[in-house]
């Protein structure tokens, strides 16, 4: 029998790094995003894999993943029936088993070269590494209106009261020690836009610091966020997170229910 191709042998070993991609009705952007991500990960000198979480899509998102061609970077599908990006990311992180994990958006707005920096820091002992568009070394191509930029400033101010010292909680590029990510995700109960804030706060309450790195980030078309429609819901989510973080936790055997999802569901 001829030896297996190198890619097959690599894909058969447990991954060192797993990346979660939450997706809601992403049939247009997902194929290109997966091609970029798999091409990047295929150049890594160790096994990697991708988990796409289909968050109740009504288009061909799940079909695209199920029919994704076999490659050195396995791509598998996880279904999440609870609406909201936070719920999808939680389902994806809890479905991982690798020593290092992360998540990024289906539009790949963050340049994937930042994966090298993030993983290098994790290997050196950092436990939470996130992209920050507010970092002085970042390059950001932003098409947002002044109203949206003002809203983002207000959100960062409120989020900073919950996760001290973090300048950008919402960049969709975050990497973690795998054990920490799974422990923190298990306690995540924010399904919508502000889920990142709670996830980072859960990591901090476990004694971890959050390391921000510069990124190249390009605003991609197709945003579902509207300042006029969604500002109140986001402030309410942040208030719920504050209460949850400052309330005595329930017994370990109890599993708090998800909060009612608020519009927006948190996708870019």
N, C-alpha and C positions, 0 to 999 in steps of 0.2 A: 504494500500500500504506500503511495507517495506521501511524503510528509505534508502536514497541514501548512497552508500559507501563513507567514508571520502574523498577518492581521487576525486570522482565525485563532491562533494560539494566544494572542494578546487578549482578544475579546473573551476567551474562556476563563481567564484569571479574574479574581475579585478586583473590582475597581479601587484605585486609591482615591479617586475624586469622582463624585457624582454631582451633576448639575440639574436642577429642577427648572423647568420652563412652564409657568402657569399660562393657560391659554383659554380664551373665551372668544369664540367665533373668529378664529385667526387663520382661516383657510387661505387668505391672500398673502399674509405676511409670514406665516409659519414655514413654508417650504424654503424660502430664501434664508430665513433666520437659522433653521436647522442646518442648512448647507454650510453657512459660515461657522456655526458652533462646532459641528462635527469635523470640519476641515481643521479648525484650530486644535481641537482635542486630539485628532489623529497624529499631530506632530509632537504630542507629549511623549516622553520616554517611558511611560507607565500606563497601565490600563485605566480607562475612564469610561463613563457611561452617562446617558442623558435620560431623564424622566420628564415626559410631557404630561401635565395634568390637564385633562379636558374638564372644564368647569361648566358643565351643562350647555355646551355649544349646540346650536341648531343648524350649523353648517357642516362642512366636511372635515373639520379639525381632527376628530378621532380617526376617520378613515385615512387621512394623510399619514398619521403616526403608525397605524396598523400596517400600512403598505410601504413604510419607509424601507429602502433597500438595506440589506445586510452589509455591515461595514465593520472596520476595527473598533468603531465606537457604537456600541449597542444603544438603540433608542427604544424605550418602552413606554407604554401608555398606562396612566393611572386615571381613574374616573373619580370626580368629586361632585356630588349632587348638591352640596351646600353652596349657594351663590356667594361670590366674593373672592377677590384675589387672595385675601388672607386665609380663607378656608382652603383654597387650592394650594397655596404654598405650604400650609401646614400638612395637608395630605401628602404632598410630594416629599417633604423633609422626613416625615414619619415613615415613608416608604424606602428610605435610603438605609444603607448599612456601611458605607465607606468611612474611612478615617477622616476624610475631609469632604465637605459638601458646600453647595452654594446654590444661588438662584439668580436668574437673569430674565429680562423680558423677551417676549417673542420677537419684538422688532429689532433687537440687538442694538439699541440706541447707544449703549456703552461699547467703546472699542474693546474687542476681546483680548488685545495684548495685555490688558490689565489683569487677566487671569494669571499670567506669569508672576506678576508682582504679588498678587494676593496669595498664591500658593507658596511662594518663597517665604512670605512672612508667617504663614501658618506652619510651615516646616521649621521655622526658627523659634516657634513657641507662642506666637500670637494665637488667640482663639476666635476673635471676631475681626474680620477685615472687610470694610465696605468702601465702595466708590463714593466720592464726594465731589459734586459739581461746584461746591463752595471753596474747595481747596485752591490755594494760590497757584498751584501747578496745573490745574485743570484747564482744558480747552473746551468751551461750551458754545455750540451753535444753537441759539435759542430763537424761535419764531414767536414766542408767547407775547401776548398783549401786555401793556403796562398794568391793566387791571389784574391779570393773572399773576404777574410778577409781584404785585403788591400783596395779593392773597398768599402767595408762596412765602413771602417774608413774614407775614403774620403767623402762618402755620409753623414755620421754623422757630419763631419765638415761643409759641405754646409748646411745641414738641421739646424744645430745649429745657423746659421746666420738668419734663418727665425723663429725659435722657441727657443728663448734664454733659456739656463739652462736645456734643456731636453737632456739627454744622449742617449736615444734610442727611436726614433720616430716610428720605424718600427715593433716593437714586436706586433704580432696580438692579443693583449689582452688589450682592452680599455673599460673603464666604465665611465658613465657620469650621471649628473643630466639630467633627461629626456627632460625638456624644453630646456635646453642649447643645448643638442645634436640635437634636431630637428631644432632649429634656425640655428645652425652652419651647419648642413647637407644641409639645404635649399640653402646655398650659396656655397656649394662645387661644383667645376667645374673641378677637376682633376680626370680623370677616371682610371689612371694607378697606377704604383708602388708608386709614391710619394704622393698619396692622403692623407695619414696619416698626412703629414706635413701641408697641407692646412687645414685639419680638426682641428688639434690642434691649428694652428694659428688663425682660426676663433673663437675658444673658448677663446683664450687669448685676442683677440680684443674686446671681450664682458666682459672683466674684470676678467676672471677666471685664476687661476694658475693651473699648471699641476703637480700633485703629482705622483711621480714614486715609485713603490714598487718592492721589489725583487721577483723573480719567479724561479721556477724550469722549465727549458726549454730544450727540446730534439729535435735536428734537425731530421726531418722526411724525409724518402726517397720520391722521386717524384718531387723535385723542378723543376720549369720551367725556373728559372733564369739562364742566362749565362752572365758573365761579358763582354765577347768579343762582344756579340750581343746587349746588352742592356744598356751599360754605357752611350753612347751618348744620347739616348732617355731619360734616367733618369735625366741627367744634363739639358736637354732641358725642361723637366717638372718642375724642380726646378726653372729655370729661368722664366718660365711662372707664377709660383706661386708668385715669388718675384714681378713681374710686376703687377699681379692682386692685391696683398696686398698693393702696393704702388700707385695704380691708384685710382682716385676719383670714388667711387661707382656710378653705374647708378641709375636712379630713382627707387623707390621701386616697381613701377608697372612693370618695365622691368625685364625679366628673362634671364640672359646671357646664351648663348648656351654652350653646352659642347665643350671642345676643342677636336680636332681630337685625337682619342685614339692612344697611342704609344705602341709598343711592348716593354716590356711585359705588360700584362694586370694586373699584380700585385699579382697574386696568388702564394702561397708558393710552 
